Amino acid sequence: MRTLSGRGDQNGADKLKTMFSKVSGPVRLADRVAAILSEEIESGRLAEGDKLPTEVALVKQLGVSRTVVREAVSRLRNAGLVEPRQGLGVFVMPRRTRPLDLEAETAEDTESKVRQIVEVRRPIEGEAAYLAATRATPAGLARMRQALEAIDAAVAAGGDGVDEDLAFHRSIAESTGNPVMLSTLRYLGEVLRSGIRVTRANEARRGDFLEAVRDEHHAILAAIEARDAEAARDAALLHLRHAASRLQDADEGFWTEAENLEVDLDAAP
C-alpha cells in the first residue's frame, strides 16, 4: 500500500515524499500510474503546490519504465492537475474545474475502449467530411491525397499505418476551416491513436479487410473532391460503421493480443 511521510522542507525542495507499491496487471500501466497519482491529488494527500516525486523516484517505486511515468504525468498535465516547471520539477496545481480527462473516462478493457472511441469518431468525422467537401482548398485536397498515399507506402513497407491514418483524418479536419474542430481532434489525439492502432491491427489480419479500408478512405476523398458534402458525410459514417463491424468479427484471441500490445507499448523504454 502507498504511505505518505510528513512534509519536511528540504532546502525548499520536495515537501512531500510519496511511497508507492509496484504496478502490475492487464490494464495499461500508464493508465494505472495516472490513476494512482490522480488519487493522491484528489484526496488532498498531494496538495496544491506540492512537488511530485522525481521521475527516477517514481520509476523505482512503481516498477515501471520512464516512458510510462512520462505518459502518466502528461495526462495529469492535460487534465490540469499538475504543472511542470523548467528545472524545478512537476507541481500540483490549484483546485479548480478540471478539463475532461478522456483517458480516465474510457473503459479499462481494450475491446470496450475501442468501441467507445469508434462511436465518438462517427459524429465528429462525419461532420468534418461534410464541411471539408464545401470548404477544402486545392492545397487541402492535395494534403488528403498525400496522406492516403502515405498510408499505402507505410503498409507496403511493413508498417501499421497508424500515424498516416490519423494524419488523413486530421487533414480532413484541417480542411473544414474550423479551428475548434481541429483542436477537438488534436485533443482526442492519443485516445484516437490507441483506437486506430487496434482497428488497423484487426484489419491487418485479413487482406480483404485492408482492401476495404483502403476503398473506404478513397471513397471519402472522392466525395470531398467532388464537393458532394452529403456523400462525403455518408462515406465517413459508412467507414466507421464498417470499422465497428470488422471489430465484431474479431475473436477473443485477437483482443488478448490487443491487450498485450497496449502493455508492450507501456513497457517500452
N, C-alpha and C positions, 0 to 999 in steps of 0.2 A: 504494500500500500504506500501511497505517497505521504510523506510527512513534511512539515514545514518547520524551519528553525525560526528563532526570533529575528527581529530586524536589528542588524548592527551596522553602524556607519563605518565602513572600511575606507577611510580617506575619500569619502564622498562617492564611493563606487557602489557595488551591489548592496542594496538594503535588505534584499530578501534572497535566500537560497532555497530552492525547491528540489526535493529529492523525489525521484520517480522510479517506479519499477520498470523492468524491461517490457517492451511492447511486442506482442506476437499475435498470431491469429489470421483468419482468412480475409478480414476486412483490410482495405488498403491502409498501409502503415501511415501515410501522410494524413489520412482521414482521422486515424486514431490519435496521432500526436496532436493534431489541431484540436480535436475534441478534448483531450486532456488539458491542454493549455487554456482553452476557452473556459473550461470548467473552473480552473483556478482563478481566472479573471472574473467570471460572472459571480462566483461565490464570494469574491472580495479577498480571498487569501492572497491574490496578487492584486494590489490596489493601484489606483491612479498614481502615476509617477514611478512605480516600482520598475526595476530593470529585470528583464528576463535573464535566466542563466545563460552563459555564453553558449555558442553553437557547439563548441568542444564538450562542454559540460552536459548539454542535452544529449549529444551523441552517446556519451559514455553512460549516462543514467538510464536512457531509454533503450539502448542497444540497437539503434537504427543508424542508417547512413546519414552523411551530411546532406545529401540530396533530399532525403525525407524531411529532415529538420527545416531546411530552407523552404521547401514547398509548404510545409505546415505554417511556418512564420509568415510566408507570403499570403496565405489565406487569411490569417489573423489581421494582417495589414489591410487587405482588401475589404475585410469586414469592419474596419475602423476600430479594432481592438488594441492594436499596438502601432508604434511609430518608430522606425529605425532612425537613429541619429548618427550621422557620419562620425566615425572614430570613437563613439561613446557606447553604442550598443542599441538594444531594442527596448523600448519603454512602453508601459501600459498607458493607454490614452484615457482621458476623462470619460466618464459615463455619459452617453447621450443616445439618441435614436440611432441604432446601428443599420448600416446598409444590409440588404438581403445577402445572406451567405448561401449561395446555391449549392456549394459542395456539401454543406452541412444538411441541407434540406432534402437532397436526393436520397433514394433508398440505399441501404448498405449493400444489398446483393447486386451483382453486376447486371443480371438479366432485368430486374425491375428498374434499375437506374437507367439503362439504355432505352428501355421502352418509354420511360418518362421523358427522356431527352428528345426522342423522336416526336412525341406528342407536342412538346413545346415548340419544336422547329416548324411544325406544319403552318400555324398561322403567321409566324414571322417570315419564313422563307417564301410562302405563297404570296404574301403581300409584297415582299421585296421584288419578286419576279414580275409581278403586275406593274409596279412602279417603274422598274428598270426598263420594261418594254416601252413605256411612254417617255422616259427621260434619258436613257443611255446615250452618251455621245459616241462618235466613231472610236475615240480612244478607249472609252469604257468597253465597247464591244470587242475591241482588239485584246484588252486585258482578259476578258472572259474566254476568248478563243485560245489565248496563250495558256491560261490556267488549265483548260481541258487538255491541251497538247502536253502540258507538264505532267498531268495525271497519267496519260498513256506512256510517257517516257519513264516515269518512276516505276510503273508496274513492269514495263519491259526490262528495266534494269534490276528487277527483283525486289523492289521496294514495296511498301504498303500503300503509298499514295495518299496517306492521311493528311499531311500538310498541304499537298497540292489540292486535295478535295476541299479542305477547309478554305483554301485561297480562292477556289472557284466560287463558292457560295459567298465569300466576302466580297469578291469583285462584283457580284450582283448587287449586294447591299450598297457598295460604293456608288453604283450607277443610279441608285434611287435619288441621289442628291439630298437625302435626309440624314443629317449628322446624328440624329437620335437613333435612327435605325442602325446605322453603322456602329455607334457606341454600344448599343444593346448587344449586337453580335460579338463585339470585342469583349464586352463584359462577360458574356457567356463562354468566351474563349476556351478555357481548359475543360469546362464541362462538355462543350460541343466536341472538342478534340477527343475526349475519352469515348463519347458515344460513337463518333465516326470511326475511331480505331477499331472498336468491336464490330460494328456493322461491316466494315471492309474486311476484317478477318473472317467474318462469316461468309461474305460474298466470294472471298478468295478460295473457298473450299470447292467451288464449282465453276467451271468455265462459262456455263450459261448464265450464272448469277453476274459474273463480271461483265459479260457482254450486255446483259440487261441494264446494268447500272450505267455503262457507257452510253447506251442508246437513250436512256432517260435524261442523262446530263445534256446530250446533244439536242434532245427534243426541247429542253428548257431554253437553251441558247437559240435554237432555230426560231422559236416563238418570239423571243425578245428581239432578235434581229429583224423579224417580220413586223415588229411593232404591234403584235397581237397580244394585248395585255391579258385578256381573259384566257387565251390559250397558254400563255406563259404561267399564269397562276395555276391553271389546271395541271400543267406538266410538272410543276414543282410539287403540288399536292400529291399527284399520282406517284411521283418518285418516292416520296416519304411513305405513302401507303404501301408501296411495294417493298420498301426497306423493312417496314414493320412485318409484312407478310413473310419476307425471307427469314426474319428472325424467328418467326413462329415455327419454321421448318428446322431450326437448329435443335440438336438433341442435347441431352444432359452432358455428354462428353465435351461438346463444344463449350458450354457455359463453364465447365470446370477449367478448361484451357484458358478461357477468357479471364477467370478469376486469377489464375496463375500468372497471366500476362500482366495484370494490374500489380500483383505482388512483385514480379520481377522488375517492373519499372520503378517501383518504390525502392527496391534494394540496390538499384544502380548507384555506383559511386559518384 
